[in-house]
Amino acid sequence: MANIKSAKKRILVNQTKAARNKSIKSSVKTAIKKVDAAIAAKDVEAAKAALLNATSAIDKAASKGVYHKNTASRKISRLNLAVNKLA
C-alpha cells in the first residue's frame, strides 16, 4: 500500500479511469456482437443499422483514448467488410 499522498491519489485516479475504460470497451464489444449476430442471421438491414451504432461507439472510444486510432480504424474496417460481403 502506498504511503505518499500523491501515490495514494494516483491509485484512486487509475481505478476511476480503469473503470471508465472498461465500461466503454464493454459497450463497444456489445455493439460489435450485435453486428456479428445480424450477419450470422443474414439480416442485411439489421446489420447495416447495427454497423452504424458500432462505428459510432468505436469512434467515441478512440476519441476518448480508450482505443488507439489505428485499432479503431481496423475494427471499423473489418465490420464494414463483413457487412458488405453480406449485401
ZIMO-V816057 format. One record per backbone hydrogen bond with DSSP energy under -0.5 kcal/mol. CO is the residue of the C=O (numbers start at 1). NH is the residue of the N-H. Records with the same first field share a line. If there is no record, write none. Layout:
CO = NH + NH
This chain:
4 = 8
5 = 9
6 = 10
7 = 11
8 = 12
9 = 13
10 = 14
11 = 15
12 = 16
13 = 17
14 = 18
15 = 19
16 = 20
17 = 21
18 = 22
19 = 23
20 = 24
21 = 25
22 = 26
23 = 27
24 = 28
25 = 29
26 = 30
27 = 31
28 = 32
29 = 33
30 = 34
31 = 35
32 = 36
33 = 37
34 = 38
35 = 39
36 = 40
37 = 41
38 = 43
39 = 42
42 = 44
43 = 47
44 = 48
45 = 49
46 = 50
47 = 51
48 = 52
49 = 53
50 = 54
51 = 55
52 = 56
53 = 57
54 = 58
55 = 59
56 = 60
57 = 61
58 = 62
59 = 63
60 = 64
61 = 66 + 67
62 = 65
68 = 72
69 = 73
70 = 74
71 = 75
72 = 76
73 = 77
74 = 78
75 = 79
76 = 80
77 = 81
78 = 82
79 = 83
80 = 84
81 = 85
82 = 86
83 = 87
